[in-house]
Amino acid sequence: MIVFNLSCAQHHHFDGWFRSSEDYERQSAQSLIECPICGGKEIAKHLSAPRINVGPSNAAAEAATGQVTASQTNELATGSHDVIGAATIPNLQAHMLKQFKQFVLTNTENVGSDFAETARKMHYGEQSQRNIRGRISAEESQALREEGIETVGLPPGIFLDEGVQ
């Protein structure tokens, strides 16, 4: 099997799996390949790095160390990666969540249980606009939405001010 990075005319990127390079060429010539997102048949093939399986020892070592580089995180975020090993994905997810938590903690003010009241005051011009975070119930969130105040739920643990763990 061979995997190619493909995209359609609408710039949807996806992987295509083929028995061989010749199989891809045959299917492409017959317009048998279509975008899984929009169904477009105008498909372009992009440069792909070959995947080399070097055995389970590297994957196990990678998973055990939990080391993730900034470039790996950026590759995942921008979609510029070619192939990510299964053992790498949890490490990248943990690294990205850690970066997200740090960003939220650094760039927002914790207003705690006063979130709804503070958001309303900012919305109606009674307080200056700033980035806030806090706790609200589902009912409070719905009431804020009805007033035209959008909220975004955060994953559990982001709210804490104890630093990034």
Beta strands, then each sheet from edge to edge (+ up, - down):
strand 1: 2-8
strand 2: 13-18
strand 3: 43-46
strand 4: 109-112
strand 5: 132-134
sheet 1: 2+ 1- 3+
sheet 2: 4+ 5+
end
